[in-house]
Amino acid sequence: MLPARLAPVLFGLILSGIMSCVVTCVATLKAVGFSPEAPGLWMGAWSFSWPVAFVVVLVVAPAVRRFVAMLVKAPAN
């Protein structure tokens, strides 16, 4: 098990992996259609996109958290 302090990083890794997987699949299928080359092209696009998405999630997450905090009411104590 990983230490709890790594939870935000693990969350970002999993979220960016799932999102980049879905987005590259849709984009690849839109570009080349359902062809025999599509799975290979998709995996190539995903392997390039996932690390980029992961870094972006880690960099923008603090700003997004602050923005969300401005948009919602604080819980009553």
PQR file with spaces between the fields and no chain letter, atoms N, CA, C, O and H, PARSE charges and radii, in Angstrom:
ATOM       1  N    MET     1       0.839   -1.188    0.000 -0.4000 1.5000
ATOM       2  CA   MET     1       0.000    0.000    0.000 -0.0000 2.0000
ATOM       3  C    MET     1       0.881    1.249    0.000  0.5500 1.7000
ATOM       4  O    MET     1       1.964    1.281    0.584 -0.5500 1.4000
ATOM       5  N    LEU     2       0.379    2.253   -0.667 -0.4000 1.5000
ATOM       6  CA   LEU     2       1.084    3.526   -0.708 -0.0000 2.0000
ATOM       7  C    LEU     2       0.686    4.386    0.486  0.5500 1.7000
ATOM       8  O    LEU     2      -0.410    4.233    1.026 -0.5500 1.4000
ATOM       9  H    LEU     2      -0.501    2.227   -1.141  0.4000 1.0000
ATOM      10  N    PRO     3       1.570    5.288    0.899 -0.5600 1.5000
ATOM      11  CA   PRO     3       1.204    6.203    1.981  0.2800 2.0000
ATOM      12  C    PRO     3       0.066    7.133    1.536  0.5500 1.7000
ATOM      13  O    PRO     3      -0.045    7.473    0.358 -0.5500 1.4000
ATOM      14  N    ALA     4      -0.767    7.535    2.484 -0.4000 1.5000
ATOM      15  CA   ALA     4      -1.925    8.383    2.184 -0.0000 2.0000
ATOM      16  C    ALA     4      -1.522    9.712    1.554  0.5500 1.7000
ATOM      17  O    ALA     4      -2.294   10.291    0.791 -0.5500 1.4000
ATOM      18  H    ALA     4      -0.678    7.260    3.441  0.4000 1.0000
ATOM      19  N    ARG     5      -0.334   10.195    1.861 -0.4000 1.5000
ATOM      20  CA   ARG     5       0.093   11.485    1.307 -0.0000 2.0000
ATOM      21  C    ARG     5       0.238   11.442   -0.212  0.5500 1.7000
ATOM      22  O    ARG     5       0.259   12.490   -0.856 -0.5500 1.4000
ATOM      23  H    ARG     5       0.293    9.724    2.481  0.4000 1.0000
ATOM      24  N    LEU     6       0.337   10.246   -0.792 -0.4000 1.5000
ATOM      25  CA   LEU     6       0.451   10.114   -2.246 -0.0000 2.0000
ATOM      26  C    LEU     6      -0.903    9.974   -2.942  0.5500 1.7000
ATOM      27  O    LEU     6      -0.960    9.823   -4.162 -0.5500 1.4000
ATOM      28  H    LEU     6       0.320    9.394   -0.269  0.4000 1.0000
ATOM      29  N    ALA     7      -1.988   10.023   -2.176 -0.4000 1.5000
ATOM      30  CA   ALA     7      -3.327    9.859   -2.751 -0.0000 2.0000
ATOM      31  C    ALA     7      -3.623   10.854   -3.876  0.5500 1.7000
ATOM      32  O    ALA     7      -4.162   10.443   -4.903 -0.5500 1.4000
ATOM      33  H    ALA     7      -1.942   10.145   -1.185  0.4000 1.0000
ATOM      34  N    PRO     8      -3.297   12.144   -3.730 -0.5600 1.5000
ATOM      35  CA   PRO     8      -3.589   13.067   -4.833  0.2800 2.0000
ATOM      36  C    PRO     8      -2.808   12.733   -6.114  0.5500 1.7000
ATOM      37  O    PRO     8      -3.327   12.891   -7.219 -0.5500 1.4000
ATOM      38  N    VAL     9      -1.587   12.282   -5.964 -0.4000 1.5000
ATOM      39  CA   VAL     9      -0.780   11.920   -7.132 -0.0000 2.0000
ATOM      40  C    VAL     9      -1.344   10.665   -7.788  0.5500 1.7000
ATOM      41  O    VAL     9      -1.449   10.600   -9.013 -0.5500 1.4000
ATOM      42  H    VAL     9      -1.165   12.154   -5.066  0.4000 1.0000
ATOM      43  N    LEU    10      -1.706    9.678   -6.988 -0.4000 1.5000
ATOM      44  CA   LEU    10      -2.295    8.453   -7.524 -0.0000 2.0000
ATOM      45  C    LEU    10      -3.629    8.749   -8.202  0.5500 1.7000
ATOM      46  O    LEU    10      -3.923    8.207   -9.268 -0.5500 1.4000
ATOM      47  H    LEU    10      -1.621    9.731   -5.993  0.4000 1.0000
ATOM      48  N    PHE    11      -4.433    9.609   -7.581 -0.4000 1.5000
ATOM      49  CA   PHE    11      -5.696   10.019   -8.188 -0.0000 2.0000
ATOM      50  C    PHE    11      -5.444   10.648   -9.556  0.5500 1.7000
ATOM      51  O    PHE    11      -6.118   10.308  -10.529 -0.5500 1.4000
ATOM      52  H    PHE    11      -4.194   10.049   -6.715  0.4000 1.0000
ATOM      53  N    GLY    12      -4.484   11.558   -9.635 -0.4000 1.5000
ATOM      54  CA   GLY    12      -4.148   12.208  -10.902 -0.0000 2.0000
ATOM      55  C    GLY    12      -3.650   11.229  -11.942  0.5500 1.7000
ATOM      56  O    GLY    12      -3.976   11.355  -13.123 -0.5500 1.4000
ATOM      57  H    GLY    12      -3.937   11.834   -8.844  0.4000 1.0000
ATOM      58  N    LEU    13      -2.864   10.255  -11.517 -0.4000 1.5000
ATOM      59  CA   LEU    13      -2.350    9.243  -12.440 -0.0000 2.0000
ATOM      60  C    LEU    13      -3.491    8.421  -13.039  0.5500 1.7000
ATOM      61  O    LEU    13      -3.548    8.212  -14.251 -0.5500 1.4000
ATOM      62  H    LEU    13      -2.600   10.152  -10.558  0.4000 1.0000
ATOM      63  N    ILE    14      -4.391    7.963  -12.181 -0.4000 1.5000
ATOM      64  CA   ILE    14      -5.505    7.134  -12.651 -0.0000 2.0000
ATOM      65  C    ILE    14      -6.475    7.958  -13.495  0.5500 1.7000
ATOM      66  O    ILE    14      -6.892    7.519  -14.567 -0.5500 1.4000
ATOM      67  H    ILE    14      -4.345    8.133  -11.197  0.4000 1.0000
ATOM      68  N    LEU    15      -6.834    9.144  -13.019 -0.4000 1.5000
ATOM      69  CA   LEU    15      -7.763    9.992  -13.761 -0.0000 2.0000
ATOM      70  C    LEU    15      -7.204   10.368  -15.128  0.5500 1.7000
ATOM      71  O    LEU    15      -7.911   10.274  -16.132 -0.5500 1.4000
ATOM      72  H    LEU    15      -6.496    9.501  -12.149  0.4000 1.0000
ATOM      73  N    SER    16      -5.954   10.788  -15.178 -0.4000 1.5000
ATOM      74  CA   SER    16      -5.361   11.173  -16.462 -0.0000 2.0000
ATOM      75  C    SER    16      -5.245    9.977  -17.392  0.5500 1.7000
ATOM      76  O    SER    16      -5.392   10.120  -18.606 -0.5500 1.4000
ATOM      77  H    SER    16      -5.380   10.864  -14.363  0.4000 1.0000
ATOM      78  N    GLY    17      -4.982    8.804  -16.841 -0.4000 1.5000
ATOM      79  CA   GLY    17      -4.913    7.602  -17.673 -0.0000 2.0000
ATOM      80  C    GLY    17      -6.245    7.262  -18.304  0.5500 1.7000
ATOM      81  O    GLY    17      -6.317    6.976  -19.499 -0.5500 1.4000
ATOM      82  H    GLY    17      -4.862    8.688  -15.855  0.4000 1.0000
ATOM      83  N    ILE    18      -7.306    7.291  -17.503 -0.4000 1.5000
ATOM      84  CA   ILE    18      -8.639    6.974  -18.025 -0.0000 2.0000
ATOM      85  C    ILE    18      -9.087    8.022  -19.039  0.5500 1.7000
ATOM      86  O    ILE    18      -9.547    7.680  -20.129 -0.5500 1.4000
ATOM      87  H    ILE    18      -7.248    7.523  -16.532  0.4000 1.0000
ATOM      88  N    MET    19      -8.953    9.290  -18.683 -0.4000 1.5000
ATOM      89  CA   MET    19      -9.409   10.349  -19.582 -0.0000 2.0000
ATOM      90  C    MET    19      -8.624   10.368  -20.892  0.5500 1.7000
ATOM      91  O    MET    19      -9.219   10.494  -21.962 -0.5500 1.4000
ATOM      92  H    MET    19      -8.580    9.568  -17.798  0.4000 1.0000
ATOM      93  N    SER    20      -7.311   10.245  -20.822 -0.4000 1.5000
ATOM      94  CA   SER    20      -6.524   10.267  -22.053 -0.0000 2.0000
ATOM      95  C    SER    20      -6.801    9.034  -22.900  0.5500 1.7000
ATOM      96  O    SER    20      -6.752    9.105  -24.128 -0.5500 1.4000
ATOM      97  H    SER    20      -6.828   10.142  -19.953  0.4000 1.0000
ATOM      98  N    CYS    21      -7.091    7.908  -22.263 -0.4000 1.5000
ATOM      99  CA   CYS    21      -7.442    6.688  -22.993 -0.0000 2.0000
ATOM     100  C    CYS    21      -8.728    6.894  -23.793  0.5500 1.7000
ATOM     101  O    CYS    21      -8.782    6.576  -24.981 -0.5500 1.4000
ATOM     102  H    CYS    21      -7.131    7.851  -21.265  0.4000 1.0000
ATOM     103  N    VAL    22      -9.750    7.419  -23.147 -0.4000 1.5000
ATOM     104  CA   VAL    22     -11.040    7.630  -23.813 -0.0000 2.0000
ATOM     105  C    VAL    22     -10.923    8.685  -24.910  0.5500 1.7000
ATOM     106  O    VAL    22     -11.414    8.483  -26.021 -0.5500 1.4000
ATOM     107  H    VAL    22      -9.707    7.677  -22.182  0.4000 1.0000
ATOM     108  N    VAL    23     -10.278    9.804  -24.607 -0.4000 1.5000
ATOM     109  CA   VAL    23     -10.180   10.892  -25.574 -0.0000 2.0000
ATOM     110  C    VAL    23      -9.361   10.477  -26.793  0.5500 1.7000
ATOM     111  O    VAL    23      -9.749   10.778  -27.922 -0.5500 1.4000
ATOM     112  H    VAL    23      -9.879    9.969  -23.705  0.4000 1.0000
ATOM     113  N    THR    24      -8.240    9.794  -26.591 -0.4000 1.5000
ATOM     114  CA   THR    24      -7.450    9.367  -27.749 -0.0000 2.0000
ATOM     115  C    THR    24      -8.173    8.304  -28.559  0.5500 1.7000
ATOM     116  O    THR    24      -8.007    8.242  -29.778 -0.5500 1.4000
ATOM     117  H    THR    24      -7.925    9.549  -25.674  0.4000 1.0000
ATOM     118  N    CYS    25      -8.976    7.463  -27.906 -0.4000 1.5000
ATOM     119  CA   CYS    25      -9.769    6.473  -28.643 -0.0000 2.0000
ATOM     120  C    CYS    25     -10.773    7.173  -29.553  0.5500 1.7000
ATOM     121  O    CYS    25     -10.876    6.854  -30.737 -0.5500 1.4000
ATOM     122  H    CYS    25      -9.111    7.513  -26.916  0.4000 1.0000
ATOM     123  N    VAL    26     -11.508    8.124  -28.995 -0.4000 1.5000
ATOM     124  CA   VAL    26     -12.504    8.853  -29.782 -0.0000 2.0000
ATOM     125  C    VAL    26     -11.839    9.609  -30.929  0.5500 1.7000
ATOM     126  O    VAL    26     -12.317    9.562  -32.063 -0.5500 1.4000
ATOM     127  H    VAL    26     -11.424    8.383  -28.033  0.4000 1.0000
ATOM     128  N    ALA    27     -10.746   10.302  -30.642 -0.4000 1.5000
ATOM     129  CA   ALA    27     -10.059   11.070  -31.680 -0.0000 2.0000
ATOM     130  C    ALA    27      -9.489   10.165  -32.766  0.5500 1.7000
ATOM     131  O    ALA    27      -9.562   10.491  -33.951 -0.5500 1.4000
ATOM     132  H    ALA    27     -10.358   10.340  -29.721  0.4000 1.0000
ATOM     133  N    THR    28      -8.923    9.036  -32.365 -0.4000 1.5000
ATOM     134  CA   THR    28      -8.363    8.101  -33.346 -0.0000 2.0000
ATOM     135  C    THR    28      -9.457    7.526  -34.226  0.5500 1.7000
ATOM     136  O    THR    28      -9.303    7.470  -35.446 -0.5500 1.4000
ATOM     137  H    THR    28      -8.864    8.771  -31.403  0.4000 1.0000
ATOM     138  N    LEU    29     -10.559    7.099  -33.626 -0.4000 1.5000
ATOM     139  CA   LEU    29     -11.654    6.536  -34.421 -0.0000 2.0000
ATOM     140  C    LEU    29     -12.271    7.581  -35.338  0.5500 1.7000
ATOM     141  O    LEU    29     -12.686    7.252  -36.449 -0.5500 1.4000
ATOM     142  H    LEU    29     -10.683    7.144  -32.635  0.4000 1.0000
ATOM     143  N    LYS    30     -12.340    8.819  -34.901 -0.4000 1.5000
ATOM     144  CA   LYS    30     -12.854    9.885  -35.761 -0.0000 2.0000
ATOM     145  C    LYS    30     -11.916   10.129  -36.933  0.5500 1.7000
ATOM     146  O    LYS    30     -12.367   10.395  -38.047 -0.5500 1.4000
ATOM     147  H    LYS    30     -12.003    9.087  -33.999  0.4000 1.0000
ATOM     148  N    ALA    31     -10.623   10.041  -36.690 -0.4000 1.5000
ATOM     149  CA   ALA    31      -9.642   10.325  -37.740 -0.0000 2.0000
ATOM     150  C    ALA    31      -9.505    9.188  -38.748  0.5500 1.7000
ATOM     151  O    ALA    31      -9.426    9.438  -39.950 -0.5500 1.4000
ATOM     152  H    ALA    31     -10.256    9.825  -35.785  0.4000 1.0000
ATOM     153  N    VAL    32      -9.475    7.942  -38.275 -0.4000 1.5000
ATOM     154  CA   VAL    32      -9.197    6.818  -39.190 -0.0000 2.0000
ATOM     155  C    VAL    32     -10.347    5.838  -39.316  0.5500 1.7000
ATOM     156  O    VAL    32     -10.301    4.940  -40.157 -0.5500 1.4000
ATOM     157  H    VAL    32      -9.539    7.738  -37.298  0.4000 1.0000
ATOM     158  N    GLY    33     -11.381    5.992  -38.497 -0.4000 1.5000
ATOM     159  CA   GLY    33     -12.508    5.068  -38.541 -0.0000 2.0000
ATOM     160  C    GLY    33     -12.148    3.727  -37.913  0.5500 1.7000
ATOM     161  O    GLY    33     -11.060    3.537  -37.370 -0.5500 1.4000
ATOM     162  H    GLY    33     -11.418    6.721  -37.814  0.4000 1.0000
ATOM     163  N    PHE    34     -13.109    2.801  -38.009 -0.4000 1.5000
ATOM     164  CA   PHE    34     -12.893    1.451  -37.483 -0.0000 2.0000
ATOM     165  C    PHE    34     -12.096    0.662  -38.512  0.5500 1.7000
ATOM     166  O    PHE    34     -12.661   -0.036  -39.354 -0.5500 1.4000
ATOM     167  H    PHE    34     -13.993    2.956  -38.450  0.4000 1.0000
ATOM     168  N    SER    35     -10.797    0.782  -38.430 -0.4000 1.5000
ATOM     169  CA   SER    35      -9.924    0.098  -39.384 -0.0000 2.0000
ATOM     170  C    SER    35      -8.972   -0.817  -38.627  0.5500 1.7000
ATOM     171  O    SER    35      -8.836   -0.699  -37.409 -0.5500 1.4000
ATOM     172  H    SER    35     -10.339    1.348  -37.746  0.4000 1.0000
ATOM     173  N    PRO    36      -8.312   -1.726  -39.336 -0.5600 1.5000
ATOM     174  CA   PRO    36      -7.348   -2.611  -38.661  0.2800 2.0000
ATOM     175  C    PRO    36      -6.186   -1.856  -38.014  0.5500 1.7000
ATOM     176  O    PRO    36      -5.579   -2.349  -37.063 -0.5500 1.4000
ATOM     177  N    GLU    37      -5.876   -0.668  -38.524 -0.4000 1.5000
ATOM     178  CA   GLU    37      -4.767    0.123  -37.970 -0.0000 2.0000
ATOM     179  C    GLU    37      -5.168    0.905  -36.726  0.5500 1.7000
ATOM     180  O    GLU    37      -4.305    1.369  -35.981 -0.5500 1.4000
ATOM     181  H    GLU    37      -6.369   -0.267  -39.296  0.4000 1.0000
ATOM     182  N    ALA    38      -6.460    1.055  -36.497 -0.4000 1.5000
ATOM     183  CA   ALA    38      -6.945    1.919  -35.414 -0.0000 2.0000
ATOM     184  C    ALA    38      -6.396    1.548  -34.036  0.5500 1.7000
ATOM     185  O    ALA    38      -5.933    2.440  -33.324 -0.5500 1.4000
ATOM     186  H    ALA    38      -7.162    0.678  -37.103  0.4000 1.0000
ATOM     187  N    PRO    39      -6.424    0.278  -33.625 -0.5600 1.5000
ATOM     188  CA   PRO    39      -5.904   -0.023  -32.277  0.2800 2.0000
ATOM     189  C    PRO    39      -4.436    0.366  -32.084  0.5500 1.7000
ATOM     190  O    PRO    39      -4.075    0.893  -31.032 -0.5500 1.4000
ATOM     191  N    GLY    40      -3.597    0.116  -33.071 -0.4000 1.5000
ATOM     192  CA   GLY    40      -2.186    0.484  -32.959 -0.0000 2.0000
ATOM     193  C    GLY    40      -1.986    1.985  -32.918  0.5500 1.7000
ATOM     194  O    GLY    40      -1.174    2.493  -32.144 -0.5500 1.4000
ATOM     195  H    GLY    40      -3.890   -0.312  -33.925  0.4000 1.0000
ATOM     196  N    LEU    41      -2.732    2.695  -33.758 -0.4000 1.5000
ATOM     197  CA   LEU    41      -2.646    4.154  -33.751 -0.0000 2.0000
ATOM     198  C    LEU    41      -3.146    4.723  -32.426  0.5500 1.7000
ATOM     199  O    LEU    41      -2.577    5.669  -31.882 -0.5500 1.4000
ATOM     200  H    LEU    41      -3.391    2.282  -34.386  0.4000 1.0000
ATOM     201  N    TRP    42      -4.218    4.128  -31.923 -0.4000 1.5000
ATOM     202  CA   TRP    42      -4.776    4.568  -30.646 -0.0000 2.0000
ATOM     203  C    TRP    42      -3.764    4.378  -29.523  0.5500 1.7000
ATOM     204  O    TRP    42      -3.543    5.294  -28.731 -0.5500 1.4000
ATOM     205  H    TRP    42      -4.681    3.359  -32.364  0.4000 1.0000
ATOM     206  N    MET    43      -3.151    3.207  -29.445 -0.4000 1.5000
ATOM     207  CA   MET    43      -2.183    2.943  -28.375 -0.0000 2.0000
ATOM     208  C    MET    43      -0.974    3.873  -28.485  0.5500 1.7000
ATOM     209  O    MET    43      -0.430    4.313  -27.473 -0.5500 1.4000
ATOM     210  H    MET    43      -3.331    2.463  -30.089  0.4000 1.0000
ATOM     211  N    GLY    44      -0.556    4.168  -29.720 -0.4000 1.5000
ATOM     212  CA   GLY    44       0.545    5.115  -29.912 -0.0000 2.0000
ATOM     213  C    GLY    44       0.178    6.506  -29.417  0.5500 1.7000
ATOM     214  O    GLY    44       0.970    7.176  -28.754 -0.5500 1.4000
ATOM     215  H    GLY    44      -0.998    3.810  -30.542  0.4000 1.0000
ATOM     216  N    ALA    45      -1.043    6.927  -29.754 -0.4000 1.5000
ATOM     217  CA   ALA    45      -1.507    8.244  -29.311 -0.0000 2.0000
ATOM     218  C    ALA    45      -1.655    8.287  -27.793  0.5500 1.7000
ATOM     219  O    ALA    45      -1.303    9.276  -27.149 -0.5500 1.4000
ATOM     220  H    ALA    45      -1.686    6.383  -30.292  0.4000 1.0000
ATOM     221  N    TRP    46      -2.184    7.195  -27.232 -0.4000 1.5000
ATOM     222  CA   TRP    46      -2.394    7.160  -25.785 -0.0000 2.0000
ATOM     223  C    TRP    46      -1.067    7.171  -25.028  0.5500 1.7000
ATOM     224  O    TRP    46      -0.925    7.878  -24.030 -0.5500 1.4000
ATOM     225  H    TRP    46      -2.470    6.392  -27.755  0.4000 1.0000
ATOM     226  N    SER    47      -0.099    6.391  -25.501 -0.4000 1.5000
ATOM     227  CA   SER    47       1.190    6.325  -24.798 -0.0000 2.0000
ATOM     228  C    SER    47       1.907    7.674  -24.814  0.5500 1.7000
ATOM     229  O    SER    47       2.701    7.970  -23.920 -0.5500 1.4000
ATOM     230  H    SER    47      -0.214    5.817  -26.312  0.4000 1.0000
ATOM     231  N    PHE    48       1.628    8.484  -25.823 -0.4000 1.5000
ATOM     232  CA   PHE    48       2.206    9.822  -25.876 -0.0000 2.0000
ATOM     233  C    PHE    48       1.403   10.795  -25.012  0.5500 1.7000
ATOM     234  O    PHE    48       1.971   11.658  -24.343 -0.5500 1.4000
ATOM     235  H    PHE    48       0.983    8.244  -26.548  0.4000 1.0000
ATOM     236  N    SER    49       0.082   10.648  -25.031 -0.4000 1.5000
ATOM     237  CA   SER    49      -0.801   11.609  -24.369 -0.0000 2.0000
ATOM     238  C    SER    49      -0.882   11.449  -22.856  0.5500 1.7000
ATOM     239  O    SER    49      -1.022   12.436  -22.135 -0.5500 1.4000
ATOM     240  H    SER    49      -0.380    9.946  -25.574  0.4000 1.0000
ATOM     241  N    TRP    50      -0.796   10.214  -22.370 -0.4000 1.5000
ATOM     242  CA   TRP    50      -0.978    9.996  -20.935 -0.0000 2.0000
ATOM     243  C    TRP    50       0.040   10.754  -20.087  0.5500 1.7000
ATOM     244  O    TRP    50      -0.362   11.430  -19.141 -0.5500 1.4000
ATOM     245  H    TRP    50      -0.683    9.411  -22.956  0.4000 1.0000
ATOM     246  N    PRO    51       1.335   10.675  -20.380 -0.5600 1.5000
ATOM     247  CA   PRO    51       2.282   11.442  -19.549  0.2800 2.0000
ATOM     248  C    PRO    51       2.021   12.946  -19.596  0.5500 1.7000
ATOM     249  O    PRO    51       2.171   13.638  -18.589 -0.5500 1.4000
ATOM     250  N    VAL    52       1.630   13.449  -20.768 -0.4000 1.5000
ATOM     251  CA   VAL    52       1.317   14.876  -20.886 -0.0000 2.0000
ATOM     252  C    VAL    52       0.116   15.212  -20.011  0.5500 1.7000
ATOM     253  O    VAL    52       0.140   16.191  -19.265 -0.5500 1.4000
ATOM     254  H    VAL    52       1.508   12.887  -21.586  0.4000 1.0000
ATOM     255  N    ALA    53      -0.934   14.400  -20.104 -0.4000 1.5000
ATOM     256  CA   ALA    53      -2.142   14.632  -19.308 -0.0000 2.0000
ATOM     257  C    ALA    53      -1.839   14.555  -17.815  0.5500 1.7000
ATOM     258  O    ALA    53      -2.370   15.346  -17.036 -0.5500 1.4000
ATOM     259  H    ALA    53      -0.954   13.605  -20.710  0.4000 1.0000
ATOM     260  N    PHE    54      -1.003   13.622  -17.413 -0.4000 1.5000
ATOM     261  CA   PHE    54      -0.660   13.467  -15.999 -0.0000 2.0000
ATOM     262  C    PHE    54       0.033   14.713  -15.463  0.5500 1.7000
ATOM     263  O    PHE    54      -0.311   15.203  -14.388 -0.5500 1.4000
ATOM     264  H    PHE    54      -0.572   12.979  -18.046  0.4000 1.0000
ATOM     265  N    VAL    55       0.995   15.220  -16.200 -0.4000 1.5000
ATOM     266  CA   VAL    55       1.706   16.432  -15.770 -0.0000 2.0000
ATOM     267  C    VAL    55       0.744   17.613  -15.703  0.5500 1.7000
ATOM     268  O    VAL    55       0.792   18.402  -14.759 -0.5500 1.4000
ATOM     269  H    VAL    55       1.275   14.822  -17.073  0.4000 1.0000
ATOM     270  N    VAL    56      -0.130   17.737  -16.703 -0.4000 1.5000
ATOM     271  CA   VAL    56      -1.097   18.837  -16.706 -0.0000 2.0000
ATOM     272  C    VAL    56      -2.008   18.747  -15.487  0.5500 1.7000
ATOM     273  O    VAL    56      -2.266   19.758  -14.834 -0.5500 1.4000
ATOM     274  H    VAL    56      -0.169   17.096  -17.470  0.4000 1.0000
ATOM     275  N    VAL    57      -2.495   17.552  -15.172 -0.4000 1.5000
ATOM     276  CA   VAL    57      -3.357   17.376  -13.994 -0.0000 2.0000
ATOM     277  C    VAL    57      -2.617   17.800  -12.727  0.5500 1.7000
ATOM     278  O    VAL    57      -3.182   18.505  -11.890 -0.5500 1.4000
ATOM     279  H    VAL    57      -2.285   16.731  -15.702  0.4000 1.0000
ATOM     280  N    LEU    58      -1.379   17.385  -12.579 -0.4000 1.5000
ATOM     281  CA   LEU    58      -0.625   17.750  -11.375 -0.0000 2.0000
ATOM     282  C    LEU    58      -0.395   19.255  -11.279  0.5500 1.7000
ATOM     283  O    LEU    58      -0.426   19.822  -10.188 -0.5500 1.4000
ATOM     284  H    LEU    58      -0.921   16.813  -13.259  0.4000 1.0000
ATOM     285  N    VAL    59      -0.167   19.898  -12.418 -0.4000 1.5000
ATOM     286  CA   VAL    59       0.128   21.331  -12.418 -0.0000 2.0000
ATOM     287  C    VAL    59      -1.128   22.167  -12.182  0.5500 1.7000
ATOM     288  O    VAL    59      -1.093   23.131  -11.416 -0.5500 1.4000
ATOM     289  H    VAL    59      -0.142   19.436  -13.305  0.4000 1.0000
ATOM     290  N    VAL    60      -2.238   21.808  -12.830 -0.4000 1.5000
ATOM     291  CA   VAL    60      -3.433   22.651  -12.732 -0.0000 2.0000
ATOM     292  C    VAL    60      -4.338   22.309  -11.550  0.5500 1.7000
ATOM     293  O    VAL    60      -5.206   23.110  -11.202 -0.5500 1.4000
ATOM     294  H    VAL    60      -2.267   21.025  -13.452  0.4000 1.0000
ATOM     295  N    ALA    61      -4.164   21.158  -10.929 -0.4000 1.5000
ATOM     296  CA   ALA    61      -5.059   20.738   -9.841 -0.0000 2.0000
ATOM     297  C    ALA    61      -5.161   21.766   -8.711  0.5500 1.7000
ATOM     298  O    ALA    61      -6.275   22.041   -8.264 -0.5500 1.4000
ATOM     299  H    ALA    61      -3.459   20.507  -11.212  0.4000 1.0000
ATOM     300  N    PRO    62      -4.066   22.343   -8.230 -0.5600 1.5000
ATOM     301  CA   PRO    62      -4.208   23.326   -7.145  0.2800 2.0000
ATOM     302  C    PRO    62      -5.063   24.536   -7.544  0.5500 1.7000
ATOM     303  O    PRO    62      -5.875   25.007   -6.748 -0.5500 1.4000
ATOM     304  N    ALA    63      -4.889   25.032   -8.757 -0.4000 1.5000
ATOM     305  CA   ALA    63      -5.686   26.172   -9.217 -0.0000 2.0000
ATOM     306  C    ALA    63      -7.152   25.784   -9.362  0.5500 1.7000
ATOM     307  O    ALA    63      -8.037   26.572   -9.027 -0.5500 1.4000
ATOM     308  H    ALA    63      -4.230   24.649   -9.404  0.4000 1.0000
ATOM     309  N    VAL    64      -7.415   24.598   -9.850 -0.4000 1.5000
ATOM     310  CA   VAL    64      -8.799   24.135   -9.998 -0.0000 2.0000
ATOM     311  C    VAL    64      -9.448   23.971   -8.631  0.5500 1.7000
ATOM     312  O    VAL    64     -10.615   24.324   -8.458 -0.5500 1.4000
ATOM     313  H    VAL    64      -6.697   23.957  -10.122  0.4000 1.0000
ATOM     314  N    ARG    65      -8.716   23.444   -7.660 -0.4000 1.5000
ATOM     315  CA   ARG    65      -9.263   23.306   -6.302 -0.0000 2.0000
ATOM     316  C    ARG    65      -9.644   24.674   -5.721  0.5500 1.7000
ATOM     317  O    ARG    65     -10.702   24.821   -5.109 -0.5500 1.4000
ATOM     318  H    ARG    65      -7.769   23.157   -7.801  0.4000 1.0000
ATOM     319  N    ARG    66      -8.774   25.669   -5.916 -0.4000 1.5000
ATOM     320  CA   ARG    66      -9.074   27.024   -5.421 -0.0000 2.0000
ATOM     321  C    ARG    66     -10.300   27.602   -6.128  0.5500 1.7000
ATOM     322  O    ARG    66     -11.150   28.225   -5.491 -0.5500 1.4000
ATOM     323  H    ARG    66      -7.915   25.550   -6.413  0.4000 1.0000
ATOM     324  N    PHE    67     -10.392   27.399   -7.430 -0.4000 1.5000
ATOM     325  CA   PHE    67     -11.528   27.901   -8.203 -0.0000 2.0000
ATOM     326  C    PHE    67     -12.828   27.246   -7.741  0.5500 1.7000
ATOM     327  O    PHE    67     -13.839   27.927   -7.569 -0.5500 1.4000
ATOM     328  H    PHE    67      -9.702   26.893   -7.948  0.4000 1.0000
ATOM     329  N    VAL    68     -12.805   25.945   -7.544 -0.4000 1.5000
ATOM     330  CA   VAL    68     -13.993   25.230   -7.066 -0.0000 2.0000
ATOM     331  C    VAL    68     -14.383   25.730   -5.677  0.5500 1.7000
ATOM     332  O    VAL    68     -15.568   25.892   -5.386 -0.5500 1.4000
ATOM     333  H    VAL    68     -11.983   25.392   -7.684  0.4000 1.0000
ATOM     334  N    ALA    69     -13.404   25.972   -4.830 -0.4000 1.5000
ATOM     335  CA   ALA    69     -13.689   26.467   -3.478 -0.0000 2.0000
ATOM     336  C    ALA    69     -14.387   27.825   -3.517  0.5500 1.7000
ATOM     337  O    ALA    69     -15.185   28.135   -2.632 -0.5500 1.4000
ATOM     338  H    ALA    69     -12.441   25.840   -5.066  0.4000 1.0000
ATOM     339  N    MET    70     -14.095   28.635   -4.530 -0.4000 1.5000
ATOM     340  CA   MET    70     -14.763   29.931   -4.667 -0.0000 2.0000
ATOM     341  C    MET    70     -16.205   29.771   -5.149  0.5500 1.7000
ATOM     342  O    MET    70     -17.028   30.660   -4.933 -0.5500 1.4000
ATOM     343  H    MET    70     -13.446   28.383   -5.248  0.4000 1.0000
ATOM     344  N    LEU    71     -16.516   28.663   -5.791 -0.4000 1.5000
ATOM     345  CA   LEU    71     -17.840   28.461   -6.383 -0.0000 2.0000
ATOM     346  C    LEU    71     -18.830   27.735   -5.479  0.5500 1.7000
ATOM     347  O    LEU    71     -20.026   27.704   -5.769 -0.5500 1.4000
ATOM     348  H    LEU    71     -15.847   27.941   -5.967  0.4000 1.0000
ATOM     349  N    VAL    72     -18.345   27.156   -4.393 -0.4000 1.5000
ATOM     350  CA   VAL    72     -19.234   26.393   -3.510 -0.0000 2.0000
ATOM     351  C    VAL    72     -19.211   26.990   -2.105  0.5500 1.7000
ATOM     352  O    VAL    72     -18.258   27.658   -1.704 -0.5500 1.4000
ATOM     353  H    VAL    72     -17.374   27.181   -4.157  0.4000 1.0000
ATOM     354  N    LYS    73     -20.286   26.726   -1.378 -0.4000 1.5000
ATOM     355  CA   LYS    73     -20.347   27.168    0.015 -0.0000 2.0000
ATOM     356  C    LYS    73     -19.476   26.262    0.870  0.5500 1.7000
ATOM     357  O    LYS    73     -19.384   25.057    0.635 -0.5500 1.4000
ATOM     358  H    LYS    73     -21.060   26.183   -1.705  0.4000 1.0000
ATOM     359  N    ALA    74     -18.847   26.861    1.856 -0.4000 1.5000
ATOM     360  CA   ALA    74     -18.078   26.071    2.820 -0.0000 2.0000
ATOM     361  C    ALA    74     -19.051   25.285    3.687  0.5500 1.7000
ATOM     362  O    ALA    74     -20.127   25.791    4.006 -0.5500 1.4000
ATOM     363  H    ALA    74     -18.923   27.840    2.047  0.4000 1.0000
ATOM     364  N    PRO    75     -18.706   24.069    4.075 -0.5600 1.5000
ATOM     365  CA   PRO    75     -19.612   23.287    4.924  0.2800 2.0000
ATOM     366  C    PRO    75     -19.770   23.937    6.299  0.5500 1.7000
ATOM     367  O    PRO    75     -18.828   24.517    6.840 -0.5500 1.4000
ATOM     368  N    ALA    76     -20.971   23.828    6.848 -0.4000 1.5000
ATOM     369  CA   ALA    76     -21.228   24.365    8.192 -0.0000 2.0000
ATOM     370  C    ALA    76     -20.593   23.449    9.227  0.5500 1.7000
ATOM     371  O    ALA    76     -20.663   22.225    9.116 -0.5500 1.4000
ATOM     372  H    ALA    76     -21.736   23.357    6.409  0.4000 1.0000
ATOM     373  N    ASN    77     -19.976   24.052   10.232 -0.4000 1.5000
ATOM     374  CA   ASN    77     -19.318   23.247   11.280 -0.0000 2.0000
ATOM     375  C    ASN    77     -20.259   22.896   12.373  0.5500 1.7000
ATOM     376  O    ASN    77     -19.872   22.225   13.330 -0.5500 1.4000
ATOM     377  H    ASN    77     -19.919   25.046   10.322  0.4000 1.0000
